Amino acid sequence: MKNSSPSSPTPDFQALFQSAPGLYLVLTPDLNIVAVSDAYLRATMTKREEILGRGIFDVFPDNPDDPSATGVRNLRTSLQRVLQDKTPDTMAVQKYDIRKPESEGGGFEERFWSPVNSPVLGSDKEVAHIIHRVEDVTEFVRLKQQTLEQENLAEKLRTRAGQMEAEVYQRAAEVQEANRRLEAANQALLRELSERKRAQEALARSEKWSSTTLASVGDAVIATDMNGTVNFMNPVAESLTGWTQAEAAGNSMDLVFNIVNKETRLPVENPVKKVFRQGKVVGLADHTLLLSKSGKEYDIEDSAAPILTDTGEGFGSYLPDAVTLYPPNELPLVRAMRGESFDAVELFIRNANVPDGRLLSITGGPLRGEDGTLRGGVVVLRDITERKRAEEALRQSEERYHLLFDSNPHPVWVYDLQTLGILDVNHSAVENYGYSREEFLSLTIKDIRPPEDVPALLESTLKAPPDVEAAGFWKHYKKDGTLIDVEITSHPLVYRGKHARVVVATDITARKKAEEALRQSEERFRLLVSEVTDYAILMLDPEGRIASWNAGAERIKGYKADEIIGQHFSRFYPTEDVEAGKPAYELKVARERGRCEEESWRIRKDGSRFWANVVTTALRDGTGRLRGFAKVTRDITEHKRGQELIMHAKERAERTSKFKDQFLSTMSHELRTPLNAVLGFSDLLADERYGPLNDRQRRYIDHIHTGGKHLLKLISDILDLSKIEAGRMELAREDVAVASAFTEVISALYPLAEKKSQALLQQVEPNLQVHADAMRFKQVLTNLVGNAIKFTPEGGRIELVAHQVHNQVKMEVRDNGPGIPPEQQQRIFEAFVRLTQTGSATEGTGLGLAITARLVELHGSTLGIESQAGEGACFYFFLPLIAIPQDQSTQTSTPVPRARKAPRILVIEDNPATGQLIQSQLASSGYETLRCDRPERATEVAAELQPDAITLDLLMKPVHGFEVLLQLKNNPQTSKIPVIVVTIVDQPGVGTALGADEYLVKPVDKATLLAAVERCLRSRGGAAPARTILVVEDDLATREMIVELLSGYGYAVTTAEDGEQARASVAQSLPEIVILDLMLPRISGFELLAEWRSNPRTAELSVFVLTSKDLTKEEEKYIHAHAESLFLKQNSWREPLIKQLERVVTSLSLEDA
C-alpha cells in the first residue's frame, strides 16, 4: 500500500482489518490467534480479549455432543497443508458447531462454514501468519437442506415445484450480510481513529509539561493569573497543599494556599497580594503555618524559591526582615574615638536619606598624633549590599538545588565533563539502578552504557557546547545486568568548582516495547488489509484523491497502486453519474451524516461495468477536523443477478404455492370424504348388522378397513407436513397439564400395548405444566409412543417420563426395544424414511417422525434421540415450565363452554395402575370419574356420591368384590346404581346372579368398557323415545353411511344435502341434535351455526360439527365456543361421535326424567 504524500491521512490498518465486513482470523504458524475481525467475533459469539493468544482449537473445539464432528480434523489438515505448501487452501463447506455463551444457555450451535486459509510470508519466505477467512453459510445450507426435503416430498406427491438454484440464495445472503457488517466496520474504524488521535495529543501535552517542569522549577510552584486564580501547580505544591492541579485550577490562591499565624492561628495575608501590591518578591514570617487540604500542617520557613525565566536567570529573591539601629552611624565612630580598633562590622543603615536601606562593612581605628596622643578616630565604610544579596541568592539556590535533586522521582546524577566521573547521585537513581550511593560515586557514565554505545557517548559529550541543554535516547545497564531504554535530559552547571552536567534519566523501556508492539501490529494489519481481495479498501484525502490502495481494489477495479494513487475517485463512476454530480454528493452525505452507502454501476480500468455496493465513511480526528474518507467497495454483480433470479423464483414459488394450496384444499375435502364413506360402510358391514359374515368376507372387510385407514392417515400426514413446510401450521398455545396429557395418550394407546403384552407406564413429577398447543403436544406424544409400541417386542416396556430441568420440562419416551443404530439416527427424521427392524422395512408412511420433529421445532425445541443398537431408545424434547399457583387444581386444556354435566362413574379398584387406566379411558370420553381404593368403604362412598354407574374389581383385599357387590345391591341408597364388574375372574354367571348389570373379563379394551357403561346409563334413564338427529352433509355416500350408523343405534335421522335445506328443516321442526358439515353448497356450515346461535329458538340446539376441512385456530376456537363437539373426518370419528351422542342423549333423558 502506498501513500501519495506525507500530508495524506495515515491508514489505521489495524482498525481497517478489524472493521472489515469479512470474517477473518489471523494465526501464527503454531496456530495461535493473534488478530480477529469484528465480524468474525460477532459470527462466532466470542470476545477479542478472550481468544487472542489462544490456540484456535482450544477456542473452537468440536461439538462433544456430535460424534460425527470432523471440523477440527479437517481444519487442522488444511492449515498444515498451508504451512507445508505455502499456498492458499480452499476447503469444502464444513459443519463446525460454535460454542454458545453461558448467558444464552451454553452448549453448541450448529453452523456451516466455507473456509479459505491463506499464508502471509515473511522476509525469509517462510509462513509468518495464516489468514483464516470464512463465510457463514449456515442459513444457506439449511435452506438448501429444506429445499431438498421439499423437492423430495414434491416428487413423491408429483406436485412439487422444481429446484431453485442454490447459488441464488448464497449470493443474496452474502449481500445482506456484507451490507450489515460493512456499516459496523466503518463506524468502528472512525471511532478507532478518533480515539487514537486524542490519546496521542494527550501524551504529547503530558510529555511537554513534564519536560518543562523538570527544566524550570525549584521547589513548590503555584502560578496564578493577575486576579489571583490558580492556573498551574507542580507536584511538590500538590503534595503540600493537598490539591491536585485539576482540582485547584480556576480556584483562588486564598482557597488553595491556606496560611495562618502559628501562634495566633489567625489568617495571614497571602503573599501573592503583597507581590501584586509591592511589585517585588516577598517572604513569610518564620511563624507561618500552611494548612493542607488533607489536614496536615507544614511550617513555612523564612525563605522563598526564585521564579526562573526560560534562560534560568532569576528576577527576584527574598531578603530577611531588617533590624533598624538608631542612629546607625554613631557606634563605630564612638568606638574609634575611644581608641578602639575593630575589624569589619556589618551594619544595616536605613533613614530618610536611604529609605531602602543599605548594608555597610565598617572598619575603624584611633587617629593619633606623632606623639601618640589620641587625636580622633578613622572609620572606613564599604557598601556590601549587592555582595550580600548575591551570597544569599547563591545560598538559596543551593538549597533549592538539593531539594530538587534529592526529591526528584526520576534518577538524577551529576558528572564531571573532564573525567566523566559521577560527582553526585540522588536517591531515585540508587533505587532504580541497584547500586549503593558509594558504588555509584565510583563509576563514570561510561560504566552504565553498553560498550558499543561508548564511542557515540564520547563524541556527543565532546561536541555538545558546555552551556547548552541536551537531550537524547540511550541504553543503560543496571547493576543486575538488565538493559533498559532511557530518555536523557542534561543541563550544564558548575558543581563544586568543576564544569559538570546534571542528568535526568526517564526509564522508557515499557513505552518503547509498547511502541514496537504497536508498530508491529500496524505493520501486520497493513499487510492483512493489503492481502484482503474480497473488498476494495481505499482511503481518500478530504478532496477525494486516492491515498491508499489494497489488493482487493486492484483485483476489482483493475488498477495498480502506482497508477491510481493521487487520482480522484470519480474516475470509477460512469460519465452520466459524474455529470450528475454523484461523486461529490456522496462525499457531502458522508461529511454531514458520517457515512454514505449506495449501490450503483462502477467502471473498471478496461472500461467494463460492475454493480458495486459502496460504503463511504468520513474520518475525523479528535478535534472533529475532517482527515479524509474510507471507502469499501464490493463487486456484487453476481448478487444482483441472483436477486433477479430470486424475484423470478419467488414469483414461480408463489404460483406453485397457490396451486399447492388449491391442491391441498381439494385433497383435504375430495379425498377424505369418499374415504370416510368407505371406512364407514366397512365398519357397518363388520358389525354384521346386515347379516353374519363368513371368514373370507370378514377378512376382505378387514383389508378394506385397514387399507382405508392407512390411506387416510397418509393423506393427513402429507397435509400436515405440507402445512408445516409451507409455514401455515398454526399453534394455539395454552397452559397444558403434562400429567393429564400423558394420561390421555396412554389411555388411547393402551389397547395396542396390551395386544403385545407390553407395560405402558408414566412417571410425571407433580404440578408440571407447559405452554403448548394441546392437540399438537398430544400428537407428538402419540406418535412417539406409537412408534415405541410398534418396535418394542412383546412383553416389552414403554415409559412416558416428565421431569423438571431448571426452568424447563424434559419429556421422554423410553423403550427397551431393539434400539436405533447411530447411522440411522439422523435419517429417521426425514420424510418418507421408515425405520428398519432386523433389516426389513416396517409398515408406515415414513412421515410420523418427520412431522413429530417439526411439531417440536414449531414449539421452539428440538427432538433428540439417545440410542444404541440392542439397548432400546429414548426420544426427548424440552418445553418451558409454566408455574402453577399453589391453590390451582389441574384444568382441562380446552374447555367446551356448551358441554352438559357429565355422568359420574365411581371406580372401585385397589390396584392404582389399573384404577388410573380405567379412569383415563372414561375421562377421555367425557365422563367424570372418582376412585375408591378401599373396598371396605365402597358402599359408604357410593351412598355418599350417588354416581351414575360403578365399575367393580373382584380380587381385592380385605373385602372380595362379590361381597362388595352384595352390599351395594342390598343397600337401599345404592341398589339402583348400575354395577359393571371388570375382573380377570371368568364367572359371569355368579356376577349376574349377585346383581351385576355388566360383567367384563380382562383384558378389556376401551371400546368394550365404554359400550357397557353406555348401556347401563341408557337402562337407568328408562326407555326414552327416539331422539331426532338432523344430518347436514352434501356428499351422498357419507350422508347415507351416517344415517345407517345412527339408525343402528336406534336414532331417528333426517337429512339435508345443503345449507338451504338444513335451514328450512330446522325452521319447520326443531331436532334434538344436528350433525353439521362445514363445506356445504350455497350456505356454509359456519353461516348456519351463526344463525342458530343468534336465534333464541335455536340458541341451545346441540350441534356436532363433522368436517374434513383443515381448520385455522380461529375457526377451531369459534366451533368450540358455539358447538357441542368437533369431529374431524381425517381422524377416527365414528366411535367418539357415538359416545358423545350417547352422553348427550343420556343427559337429556335424565333431565327429562
KOLFI-15485 format. One record per residue (C-alpha): x, y negated, z negated; residue in three letters. Coordinates in steps of 0.05 Angstrom, whole numbers, plus 5000, padded with zeros to 4 digits. Example, Ala and Ser with C-alpha at 12.3 -4.5 7.8 and 13.67 -1.06 7.14 Angstrom:
<nodes>
524650904844ala/527350214857ser/
</nodes>
This chain:
<nodes>
500050005000met/502749315019lys/501448604997asn/501148015043ser/504647524996ser/506547414924pro/500346994915ser/495847574935ser/491847894878pro/495748474849thr/491649114855pro/490049454790asp/491050154815phe/489150494751gln/482450124749ala/481350264823leu/482651004813phe/478451074751gln/472650684783ser/472751054849ala/465951374864pro/469152054877gly/470252594825leu/477952624815tyr/482352954764leu/490052884764val/494153464737leu/501453564722thr/505054184750pro/503654534684asp/496254394695leu/495353864641asn/490453304654ile/493752614659val/488352194695ala/481052244710val/475851814746ser/469751544711asp/465251914759ala/468552574740tyr/467452434666leu/460052294679arg/459152914721ala/462553374670thr/459653044608met/466552924578thr/470452344549lys/477252104574arg/480452074505glu/478252794491glu/481153114554ile/487452724571leu/493753124556gly/490053784550arg/490354374598gly/484754394649ile/482655094629phe/482454904556asp/477554344573val/473654734625phe/473455474607pro/468955994638asp/461856054610asn/462456614558pro/455156794569asp/456456924643asp/460357594650pro/460957484725ser/464156794719ala/470056704766thr/471155944764gly/477555954722val/480656524762arg/479156214829asn/481455514809leu/487855774779arg/489356154843thr/488255534885ser/492655094840leu/498255604842gln/497655624917arg/498354854920val/504554884875leu/507755424918gln/505955174988asp/505854414972lys/499854335018thr/492554175003pro/487854764989asp/480454725003thr/476355204961met/469555504977ala/463655284936val/464755524865gln/459955684809lys/463455364749tyr/459055224689asp/460454604646ile/460154564571arg/454554124545lys/455753644487pro/453253864419glu/448653244419ser/444953564478glu/444354244447gly/451154544464gly/452055154508gly/453655134582phe/450154814641glu/450155164708glu/454054774760arg/456554884831phe/462554504859trp/466154404925ser/473554314904pro/479654064943val/486554094910asn/491953644940ser/499353574919pro/502752904906val/510152994920leu/515652624881gly/522152334907ser/525153034901asp/519853314948lys/517153744892glu/509953724868val/509553164816ala/502053164809his/495853524836ile/489553134855ile/483653584839his/477653284877arg/470753604872val/463753464895glu/457853674851asp/453554084898val/449254394844thr/442854084869glu/444554264940phe/445954994921val/439555034880arg/435754714936leu/438855194985lys/437055784940gln/430055524932gln/429555435007thr/431956145019leu/426856414969glu/421356025003gln/423656265071glu/423656995048asn/416756905018leu/414256565081ala/416957125124glu/413157645084lys/406857225088leu/408257075162arg/406156355149thr/412256005121arg/415955445155ala/422855525187gly/429355395154gln/431654675143met/438954535156glu/442954565093ala/447754025115glu/442053515117val/440753595043tyr/448053585026gln/449352935063arg/443152605035ala/445152784964ala/452152514975glu/449551845000val/445251734939gln/450651974890glu/456151564924ala/452050924921asn/450751014847arg/457851174829arg/460650624873leu/456650094836glu/459150354769ala/466350374795ala/466449654818asn/463449404753gln/468749784713ala/474249504759leu/472148784746leu/471848884671arg/478749214670glu/481948644709leu/478948104665ser/480848454600glu/488048574624arg/488947844644lys/486347584577arg/490948064540ala/497047824580gln/495547094568glu/494447214493ala/501147584490leu/504747014525ala/501946494478arg/503646914418ser/510947014440glu/511746264455lys/509246074386trp/513746594353ser/519846354391ser/518445614376thr/517445744302thr/523946134295leu/527745594331ala/525044954299ser/522245034228val/525445084159gly/521245284100asp/513745204098ala/510944754151val/503944464156ile/502443994213ala/496543514216thr/493743004263asp/493142264246met/486642404209asn/489942894162gly/486643504195thr/490944134195val/492644404264asn/498644854250phe/501545274193met/507545724195asn/507646404159pro/511146124096val/505745584090ala/500446124098glu/503546534043ser/503945943994leu/497145644007thr/493346294015gly/490346034080trp/491446334149thr/492645864207gln/485946074237ala/482345914172glu/485945254159ala/485444974230ala/480444404230gly/480344314154asn/483143714117ser/490043724085met/486943584017asp/483044234021leu/488744674045val/494644354006phe/491544323936asn/496544003887ile/495643783814val/499943493758asn/502944063719lys/501943713652glu/495043403661thr/492143863714arg/489543243748leu/489743203825pro/496042883855val/495642433915glu/497142843978asn/504042654006pro/501142624077val/497242004057lys/503641684030lys/507241844095val/501841514136phe/501540914088arg/509140804079gln/511541064146gly/517141484116lys/518542154084val/516342214011val/517042733958gly/513443013898leu/515042963825ala/518243573792asp/511943693751his/507443833811thr/503644493820leu/500944783885leu/494445173875leu/493945753926ser/487245973954lys/488746663926ser/489046383855gly/496646373848lys/500345743825glu/507045503851tyr/511844993821asp/513644483876ile/520944273869glu/523243553878asp/525543683949ser/522643704018ala/524544014085ala/526143564143pro/521743554204ile/526143724264leu/525643484335thr/526743934395asp/534243794392thr/534644004319gly/536143294293glu/532643044231gly/528742384229phe/527442334154gly/529542614087ser/527642564014tyr/531642183962leu/530442263887pro/526841733849asp/531741173826ala/533340943756val/533940183754thr/539239863707leu/538239143689tyr/542538743702pro/546039243748pro/552938893754asn/554538683683glu/557139333654leu/563239443699pro/565338713692leu/564638743616val/568839373613arg/574139053656ala/574138433615met/575138863554arg/581539103585gly/578939793603glu/581040143666ser/575940633696phe/575241063757asp/569641003805ala/562840933775val/556741023817glu/551340523805leu/544540413838phe/543039683849ile/536139413863arg/534038683854asn/530638133892ala/536538063939asn/537038813950val/529839043948pro/531039733978asp/536839863930gly/543940083947arg/548540593915leu/555440303899leu/562140613879ser/565440153828ile/572740193804thr/575939683759gly/581439483710gly/584238903670pro/587438293702leu/593638083662arg/598637533667gly/606137603674glu/606737623600asp/601738183596gly/596437743568thr/589337953588leu/587237433637arg/580837763663gly/578438383700gly/578438653771val/572439033798val/572239353868val/565439543896leu/564440023954arg/557540143986asp/556840903989ile/549340934002thr/549741244071glu/555141744050arg/550841983992lys/544742054036arg/548742464085ala/551342914029glu/544243004003glu/541643174072ala/547143684080leu/545444004014arg/538244054030gln/539844324100ser/544044874070glu/538445044021glu/533445084078arg/538145504120tyr/539046014064his/531546044052leu/530146154126leu/535946634134phe/534347074074asp/526847084080ser/526347164156asn/522647814172pro/526947924233his/534148164228pro/538847554228val/546347514225trp/551947004236val/558147184275tyr/564846844288asp/565646624360leu/573046744357gln/573447434324thr/566347664337leu/566247884264gly/559747854226ile/560147294174leu/553247364141asp/547147804147val/540147784119asn/536048304081his/531848494142ser/537948674182ala/540449114126val/533849474122glu/532649554197asn/539649774218tyr/541150224159gly/547949914139tyr/549249634070ser/550948894066arg/558249054054glu/558449524115glu/555149004158phe/560248464140leu/565848934160ser/563149014231leu/563748604294thr/558048504342ile/561448994390lys/560549554339asp/553049564345ile/553049564422arg/553550164468pro/560650194497pro/558150074568glu/554949414546asp/561149124513val/564248824576pro/557748464592ala/557348234520leu/564347944521leu/563047604587glu/556647274563ser/560047064498thr/565746734534leu/561446394587lys/555946144540ala/557145394522pro/558145344447pro/552644834438asp/547145174479val/541645634453glu/541946324486ala/537046904494ala/537247584526gly/535448324522phe/540448834496trp/541049524467lys/543449634395his/545650234356tyr/543050344285lys/547550674233lys/543951344245asp/545551314319gly/538551114342thr/538850674404leu/533750104404ile/531849554452asp/532248854423val/530848144445glu/536347664422ile/535846924409thr/542146564385ser/543845854364his/550645524355pro/552745264287leu/558945124244val/558945624188tyr/563945534131arg/568345134177gly/568045644234lys/564845594302his/559446114299ala/552646324324arg/546546534286val/542847114319val/535547314310val/534048014335ala/527048294351thr/526149044359asp/522249124424ile/523149874433thr/515750034426ala/513949464473arg/519049694525lys/516250404521lys/509250144529ala/511349714589glu/514850314620glu/508750754608ala/504350214639leu/508950154698arg/508950894709gln/501450914701ser/500350364751glu/505150694799glu/501451354790arg/494751034802phe/497450644860arg/499651304891leu/492951624875leu/488851054905val/493251054966ser/492051804973glu/484451754970val/481851885040thr/474351935029asp/473651185017tyr/476750575049ala/479150174989ile/481849485004leu/482748824968met/481548134996leu/484147454974asp/478946924958pro/478646715032glu/477247425055gly/484147615081arg/486248335071ile/491348405015ala/491749175006ser/490149795047trp/489650525029asn/489951185067ala/482351235068gly/481950555102ala/486950785154glu/483051425166arg/476251095171ile/477950445207lys/484050665248gly/488850105229tyr/495550205195lys/497249755136ala/502449335173asp/497449205228glu/491748945185ile/494448635121ile/493547885124gly/487847935176gln/480747705160his/476048265142phe/470648015191ser/474248365248arg/470849015225phe/463848725240tyr/460148755306pro/460248095345thr/452847965332glu/453848035256asp/459847555257val/455947045297glu/450147115248ala/454946955190gly/454147635156lys/461347705130pro/461147015097ala/454247155069tyr/456647795036glu/462447445002leu/457646894979lys/452947414948val/458847754914ala/461447084886arg/454546894859glu/452047574836arg/458447954822gly/457348474876arg/454248584943cys/452149264971glu/449549385041glu/449449885097glu/450549695170ser/454949835231trp/462449725229arg/467649725284ile/473850165286arg/480449985318lys/478650385380asp/472049995387gly/467550565364ser/462050425314arg/460450785249phe/454950695198trp/458050465133ala/456050395061asn/459949795033val/460449514963val/463948844954thr/465748634883thr/468347954862ala/474647984819leu/475647424768arg/480947304716asp/479947164642gly/478346434656thr/472946614706gly/477146394766arg/475946794829leu/482147204846arg/479447594905gly/474748164924phe/474948924922ala/471549274980lys/469950014980val/467350295046thr/464850985063arg/463151265131asp/456151535124ile/454551615198thr/453152355187glu/448952195126his/444751715166lys/443552245218arg/441952715161gly/436752225135gln/433552215203glu/433552975204leu/430552965134ile/425052505156met/423352965214his/423953575168ala/419553235117lys/414253105169glu/414653835191arg/414354055118ala/408253625105glu/404753915165arg/406754615143thr/404554465072ser/397854215096lys/397054835138phe/399255255078lys/394154915033asp/388755075082gln/391055785087phe/391355875011leu/384455585004ser/381856055057thr/385556655028met/383056494958ser/375756504979his/375256915042glu/379657495018leu/377757524946arg/370257514959thr/369858145002pro/375058494958leu/370758354897asn/364858664933ala/369059284949val/371259344877leu/364359224851gly/360959744893phe/366460244878ser/365060134804asp/357660244815leu/358960894852leu/363861114799ala/358461014745asp/354361554782glu/348161134776arg/346161364845tyr/347462094831gly/353162544810pro/359762554847leu/363863154866asn/371363154853asp/373162934924arg/368262354922gln/370762134854arg/377962174878arg/376461764940tyr/372761244900ile/378661204852asp/383161084912his/378660534937ile/378360214869his/385960274857thr/387760004925gly/382859434919gly/385559224851lys/392659264877his/390958844937leu/387158334895leu/393058284847lys/397858204905leu/393657634933ile/393157304865ser/400657374853asp/402357084921ile/397656504910leu/400556374841asp/407656394867leu/405855944925ser/402755434879lys/408855444834ile/413655374893glu/409554804922ala/409454444855gly/401854484849arg/401554944788met/398554524732glu/399554664658leu/394254484607ala/398654454546arg/395754524477glu/397754784409asp/397555544412val/398056014352ala/403256534370val/400257084327ala/393357014359ser/396357034429ala/400357654412phe/394257994384thr/390157864447glu/395758134492val/396658764451ile/389158874448ser/388658824524ala/394559284538leu/393759774481tyr/389860284523pro/395560314574leu/400660434519ala/396160944486glu/395761354550lys/403361434546lys/403261534470ser/407460904463gln/407960494399ala/405759774415leu/407759334356leu/408358604339gln/412858224290gln/410957494281val/413357024228glu/407456654195pro/404955974218asn/408555974285leu/405355504335gln/407855264403val/405654734453his/403955114517ala/398655284568asp/394955824530ala/392756214592met/399656194625arg/403156344559phe/398956974552lys/400157144626gln/407657124613val/406957584553leu/402258054590thr/406958114649asn/412958264604leu/409258764560val/406059094622gly/412959194652asn/415559474587ala/409759974584ile/410960164658lys/418360314650phe/418560584579thr/417761344578pro/412261704540glu/412961644465gly/417061014471gly/416660374431arg/414959664454ile/415359064407glu/412958344412leu/417357924366val/416957184350ala/421356824300his/423756114288gln/430655904311val/432055194288his/426354774317asn/424355284369gln/420555944371val/424056524404lys/419257014438met/421957714453glu/419158334487val/423458934469arg/423059654492asp/427260274486asn/426560464559gly/432060624609pro/434859924610gly/436959494669ile/443959534698pro/447758864699pro/447958864776glu/440358854779gln/439158344724gln/439557724768gln/435658024826arg/429658244786ile/427257514781phe/427057454857glu/420457504894ala/418658194923phe/424458534887val/421959134848arg/425459474791leu/428060164805thr/427960754759gln/432461344770thr/433761094839gly/426661074864ser/422060484875ala/416760344824thr/409760124845glu/408159394840gly/408258754882thr/415258544862gly/412457864842leu/410957964768gly/417757774740leu/418757234793ala/412156904772ile/413657014698thr/420556694703ala/417756084740arg/411956004690leu/417155994634val/421155474673glu/414855044680leu/414655044604his/421754774603gly/425155424583ser/428855994616thr/427156724617leu/433157124593gly/434857854590ile/439258284547glu/440058994571ser/444859554585gln/443360184624ala/440460714578gly/439560224519glu/432759904533gly/431559184550ala/429758534515cys/426557944553phe/426457294515tyr/424956554521phe/424355944475phe/418755434465leu/418754834419pro/415954954350leu/409754554331ile/408954414256ala/402454684225ile/399554294166pro/399154704102gln/391554674099asp/390454834173gln/388055524189ser/389055874255thr/384855574310gln/382855854378thr/386655514433ser/380755334478thr/374155264441pro/367855334482val/363054804457pro/356955164484arg/358355844453ala/352956134409arg/354056424340lys/358057064349ala/355557724318pro/359457924256arg/362758604253ile/365658904189leu/371559374200val/372459874143ile/379560154153glu/385160264102asp/390660304155asn/393059584170pro/395459724241ala/389160094263thr/384659574229gly/388359004263gln/387659344331leu/380159434324ile/379458714301gln/383458474361ser/379258864410gln/372858584381leu/375357874372ala/377757834444ser/370557974466ser/367657414425gly/365757774360tyr/367057514290glu/370958054252thr/372358174179leu/376158764149arg/375459144084cys/381659574068asp/378959854002arg/373660384016pro/371360393943glu/368859673953arg/365959764023ala/358659784003thr/359459183958glu/362858774013val/357658984066ala/351958784020ala/355158114008glu/357057944081leu/351058264116gln/354758404181pro/351058564246asp/354859224252ala/360159634216ile/365960064242thr/368060604193leu/374061064189asp/373261734154leu/380261934129leu/381061414075met/383261434002lys/381061433948pro/373961503977val/372561914040his/368961584098gly/362962054095phe/361861854022glu/362161114042val/357061264098leu/352261574048leu/352960974002gln/351560484058leu/345360864081lys/342660954011asn/343460223991asn/337259804009pro/341659204024gln/345859574076thr/341560154100ser/339259794164lys/346259564185ile/348659994245pro/354860414229val/359860634282ile/364561184259val/371461134291val/375761724270thr/380262294291ile/375462784256val/371563124312asp/364963244273gln/359762814307pro/354063264283gly/355863144210val/356462404221gly/349762354256thr/346562764201ala/349262284149leu/346361684186gly/351861444234ala/348961044292asp/355161184337glu/360661694329tyr/367161574367leu/373162054365val/380061744371lys/383561544415pro/378161034432val/379360514486asp/376659814482lys/371059914532ala/368260514494thr/368560144428leu/365159524456leu/359659924490ala/358060274424ala/357759604388val/353259304441glu/348459894438arg/347959824363cys/346659074367leu/341259174420arg/337859714379ser/337959274318arg/334958694356gly/328959114376gly/326359264446ala/326658574475ala/323158424541pro/327658404602ala/331357744610arg/331257384676thr/338057234707ile/338856794768leu/344856974812val/347256404857val/352156684908glu/352856544983asp/356457195001asp/351257735014leu/355458334994ala/357758014929thr/350657794914arg/347858504924glu/353458804883met/352058334824ile/344558494829val/346059244827glu/350859154769leu/345958754726leu/339859174744ser/343459784719gly/343759454650tyr/336259304650gly/336458574670tyr/331258254715ala/335057904770val/333157374821thr/337957084873thr/339456444911ala/344256424971glu/345855674968asp/345255064924gly/338654824950glu/335255494936gln/338255504866ala/335754804852arg/328654994875ala/328655654837ser/330555334770val/325554774781ala/319955284793gln/321655774737ser/326955694683leu/331356324678pro/334656554614glu/341556564646ile/344656324712val/350856644743ile/353556094788leu/358756084844asp/362055414855leu/363655444930met/356555414959leu/353755135024pro/350054465022arg/350454344947ile/356554564907ser/356254914840gly/359354304807phe/353553874830glu/348354374806leu/351754434738leu/351953674730ala/344553614749glu/342354154700trp/346253854642arg/343353164653ser/336153424653asn/333153534583pro/329254134610arg/335554494632thr/340754194584ala/341054834543glu/340755314601leu/346055864595ser/350555824656val/356056324672phe/360856084726val/363556644771leu/368156394825thr/374256544868ser/376255814872lys/383255614848asp/381255104795leu/385154504773thr/386054384698lys/380953824700glu/375854284734glu/377154824682glu/376054324625lys/369554094657tyr/366954804663ile/368954994592his/365154374567ala/358854484608his/358155234620ala/357455844574glu/363356224604ser/368156214663leu/369856844702phe/374856874760leu/373657374816lys/381157474823gln/381257764753asn/377658354723ser/370958014712trp/365458544712arg/366558844643glu/367658164609pro/361457894644leu/357058464618ile/360058374548lys/358557634548gln/351557754574leu/350258274520glu/352757794467arg/348457224491val/342357654502val/343257964433thr/343957274402ser/337657044438leu/333957654415ser/336057544343leu/334056814348glu/327157004376asp/326257504320ala/
</nodes>
